[in-house]
């Protein structure tokens, strides 16, 4: 069995589910707020929206409640994730255990939140999404920073959440541009902020204060030193 096969199977053999039993649903309200923020910053009011790699589906549940959307659809290749999200289908919200590129679907906005760092051919993946929507929103964890290098954080993340590729802000933006998309807007996100995602460890709670202080001074400097940031990117 190739290493590539093993990487793919962890999302379908309950391996990922056992390590992440909520499939990160607790982060979803905050992520939905980031999506709404970048849409509002750019005066984009979509009628149709989809998420590729929708996981538990909670980001779309939140967006469908807070936005006037004609059609909201999620795609995920994981049978485990689909078992969770498909139960949340209702009204204009639907989920598919399918590759979006095997469909003719097209949307005003496509979101892809913390996904392409998991994909072996990440450039091809981003490039193929370009034709699926007028606007694309990517949320990219910035895993390369001094704190992570000293604490071997990238290898822990590889084991726990399956990251295969690691980024700083500049390489995240370059990846999207290299895939043929145009950057419209981007900003750093702060999941450690008071209105952010729940702190999962005592260490994360301890780091939250210095991260908030440094983030207020320079998000880019924080992203390369203490870490904890991600980058939200709007492209077309």
Secondary structure per residue as TSV (DSSP state, phi and psi in degrees):
chain	resnum	aa	ss	phi	psi
A	1	X	-	360.0	130.7
A	2	X	-	-75.5	159.3
A	3	X	H	-63.4	-32.9
A	4	X	H	-62.3	-40.1
A	5	X	H	-64.2	-41.7
A	6	X	H	-62.2	-40.1
A	7	X	H	-61.7	-44.1
A	8	X	H	-67.8	-40.7
A	9	X	H	-67.2	-25.6
A	10	X	T	-61.5	-22.9
A	11	X	T	-86.4	-6.1
A	12	X	T	-125.7	-8.7
A	13	X	S	-108.0	19.7
A	14	X	S	73.8	2.0
A	15	X	H	-63.3	-49.2
A	16	X	H	-67.8	-38.8
A	17	X	H	-61.7	-39.5
A	18	X	H	-66.0	-37.2
A	19	X	H	-77.5	-27.0
A	20	X	-	-136.6	72.6
A	21	X	T	-62.8	-25.6
A	22	X	T	-89.1	-7.0
A	23	X	T	52.3	35.3
A	24	X	T	66.3	24.5
A	25	X	G	-60.3	-29.3
A	26	X	G	-65.9	-20.1
A	27	X	G	-84.2	-11.6
A	28	X	H	-66.8	-42.3
A	29	X	H	-58.4	-41.2
A	30	X	H	-65.4	-42.9
A	31	X	H	-64.4	-38.6
A	32	X	H	-61.2	-38.5
A	33	X	H	-64.2	-35.4
A	34	X	H	-66.7	-40.3
A	35	X	H	-60.9	-47.3
A	36	X	H	-63.4	-36.5
A	37	X	H	-62.8	-45.9
A	38	X	H	-73.2	-30.9
A	39	X	H	-65.8	-44.5
A	40	X	H	-66.0	-38.9
A	41	X	H	-59.3	-29.3
A	42	X	T	-111.5	14.0
A	43	X	T	53.5	43.5
A	44	X	-	-104.2	123.9
A	45	X	-	-123.2	86.5
A	46	X	-	-71.2	150.9
A	47	X	S	-96.4	-30.3
A	48	X	E	-127.6	143.3
A	49	X	E	-149.1	141.7
A	50	X	E	-135.6	161.3
A	51	X	E	-125.4	129.3
A	52	X	E	-100.7	125.3
A	53	X	S	78.5	51.6
A	54	X	-	-78.4	-11.9
A	55	X	T	57.2	-125.8
A	56	X	T	-73.0	-10.4
A	57	X	S	84.4	1.5
A	58	X	H	-72.8	-27.2
A	59	X	H	-62.4	-45.3
A	60	X	H	-67.9	-35.6
A	61	X	H	-58.7	-46.4
A	62	X	H	-64.8	-44.4
A	63	X	H	-65.9	-38.7
A	64	X	H	-66.4	-26.7
A	65	X	H	-78.2	-30.4
A	66	X	H	-104.3	-10.9
A	67	X	S	-124.6	150.7
A	68	X	-	-87.2	98.5
A	69	X	-	-123.1	137.0
A	70	X	S	-76.3	-35.1
A	71	X	E	-147.3	128.0
A	72	X	E	-130.5	120.3
A	73	X	E	-137.7	143.0
A	74	X	E	-122.0	144.9
A	75	X	E	-125.7	136.2
A	76	X	-	-151.0	138.5
A	77	X	S	-84.5	-10.8
A	78	X	-	-84.1	125.3
A	79	X	H	-64.7	-35.1
A	80	X	H	-64.8	-45.0
A	81	X	H	-64.9	-42.0
A	82	X	H	-62.9	-34.8
A	83	X	H	-61.2	-30.5
A	84	X	H	-81.0	-51.3
A	85	X	H	-76.0	-31.4
A	86	X	G	-62.3	-28.1
A	87	X	G	-69.0	-11.4
A	88	X	G	-97.8	3.6
A	89	X	-	-63.7	134.8
A	90	X	B	-168.2	144.7
A	91	X	T	55.1	-120.6
A	92	X	T	-89.5	7.0
A	93	X	E	-104.8	121.5
A	94	X	E	-137.2	155.4
A	95	X	E	-128.4	149.7
A	96	X	E	-134.3	132.9
A	97	X	S	-89.2	78.3
A	98	X	S	-162.4	153.1
A	99	X	-	-80.6	123.9
A	100	X	G	-58.3	-27.4
A	101	X	G	-75.2	-7.2
A	102	X	G	-92.2	9.5
A	103	X	S	-120.8	173.9
A	104	X	-	-103.4	14.1
A	105	X	-	-66.0	145.5
A	106	X	-	-143.1	144.2
A	107	X	E	-135.1	162.6
A	108	X	E	-69.6	-42.8
A	109	X	E	-135.2	135.3
A	110	X	E	-118.4	131.2
A	111	X	E	-113.8	147.3
A	112	X	E	-144.4	94.8
A	113	X	E	-103.1	109.4
A	114	X	S	58.8	53.6
A	115	X	-	-123.2	-50.7
A	116	X	G	-70.3	-13.2
A	117	X	G	-71.2	-12.0
A	118	X	G	-91.8	-11.7
A	119	X	-	-97.4	129.6
A	120	X	T	-57.2	-55.6
A	121	X	T	-94.3	74.0
A	122	X	H	-69.7	-32.8
A	123	X	H	-67.5	-45.8
A	124	X	H	-62.2	-38.2
A	125	X	H	-60.5	-50.2
A	126	X	H	-64.9	-41.7
A	127	X	H	-59.8	-43.2
A	128	X	H	-67.3	-28.2
A	129	X	H	-71.9	-19.2
A	130	X	G	-56.2	-34.5
A	131	X	G	-84.4	-3.4
A	132	X	G	-92.9	-8.7
A	133	X	E	-161.6	157.1
A	134	X	E	-67.8	-45.4
A	135	X	E	-117.4	142.0
A	136	X	E	-122.9	136.9
A	137	X	E	-119.0	124.7
A	138	X	E	-118.4	134.9
A	139	X	E	-112.0	122.7
A	140	X	E	-124.1	117.9
A	141	X	E	-63.6	139.1
A	142	X	-	-103.8	88.8
A	143	X	-	-85.3	-16.2
A	144	X	-	-92.0	107.4
A	145	X	S	-156.3	166.0
A	146	X	H	-58.7	-44.7
A	147	X	H	-58.6	-42.7
A	148	X	H	-67.5	-39.1
A	149	X	H	-64.2	-40.8
A	150	X	H	-71.5	-33.3
A	151	X	H	-101.2	8.0
A	152	X	T	58.8	35.6
A	153	X	H	-65.5	-31.0
A	154	X	H	-66.7	-37.9
A	155	X	H	-71.0	-34.6
A	156	X	H	-65.9	-41.0
A	157	X	H	-65.6	-35.7
A	158	X	H	-61.2	-42.2
A	159	X	H	-73.8	-40.4
A	160	X	H	-82.1	-43.9
A	161	X	H	-123.6	3.4
A	162	X	-	79.7	24.3
A	163	X	-	-69.8	130.8
A	164	X	-	-106.1	-21.9
A	165	X	-	-130.2	150.0
A	166	X	-	-131.7	141.4
A	167	X	-	-134.6	152.1
A	168	X	-	-106.7	173.0
A	169	X	H	-57.5	-42.3
A	170	X	H	-65.4	-41.1
A	171	X	H	-75.3	-27.9
A	172	X	H	-64.0	-46.6
A	173	X	H	-65.1	-41.0
A	174	X	H	-64.0	-36.7
A	175	X	H	-60.1	-45.7
A	176	X	H	-66.7	-40.1
A	177	X	H	-69.0	-40.2
A	178	X	H	-63.4	-24.9
A	179	X	T	-81.9	2.7
A	180	X	T	95.0	10.4
A	181	X	-	-98.8	157.6
A	182	X	-	-102.6	128.6
A	183	X	E	-75.6	126.9
A	184	X	E	-100.8	-42.7
A	185	X	E	-160.0	156.1
A	186	X	E	-159.6	153.6
A	187	X	E	-157.4	156.6
A	188	X	E	-75.2	144.1
A	189	X	E	-113.0	151.9
A	190	X	E	-124.1	83.6
A	191	X	T	-65.4	-15.7
A	192	X	T	-86.4	-3.8
A	193	X	S	-66.7	166.9
A	194	X	T	-60.7	-29.0
A	195	X	T	-101.5	20.6
A	196	X	S	-89.9	-154.3
A	197	X	-	-81.4	158.0
A	198	X	-	-61.8	140.6
A	199	X	-	-71.8	125.3
A	200	X	-	-88.6	-19.5
A	201	X	S	-138.2	163.1
A	202	X	H	-62.8	-36.7
A	203	X	H	-61.7	-40.4
A	204	X	H	-65.1	-39.5
A	205	X	H	-63.8	-40.8
A	206	X	H	-65.5	-38.3
A	207	X	H	-78.9	-14.4
A	208	X	H	-60.2	-42.3
A	209	X	H	-65.3	-54.2
A	210	X	H	-61.9	-33.3
A	211	X	H	-65.0	-42.1
A	212	X	H	-62.5	-41.8
A	213	X	H	-63.1	-49.3
A	214	X	H	-68.1	-35.4
A	215	X	H	-60.5	-39.0
A	216	X	H	-66.6	-26.0
A	217	X	H	-87.7	-45.6
A	218	X	-	-161.2	98.0
A	219	X	H	-56.2	-37.0
A	220	X	H	-66.9	-41.3
A	221	X	H	-64.3	-43.1
A	222	X	H	-58.4	-43.4
A	223	X	H	-61.4	-23.7
A	224	X	H	-102.7	-6.9
A	225	X	T	-115.4	-80.9
A	226	X	T	-77.3	-24.8
A	227	X	-	73.5	-170.1
A	228	X	-	102.1	-6.4
A	229	X	E	-91.1	160.8
A	230	X	E	-130.7	174.0
A	231	X	E	-123.1	129.8
A	232	X	E	-103.7	128.5
A	233	X	E	-127.3	130.1
A	234	X	E	-103.7	126.5
A	235	X	E	-133.8	164.6
A	236	X	-	-144.6	360.0
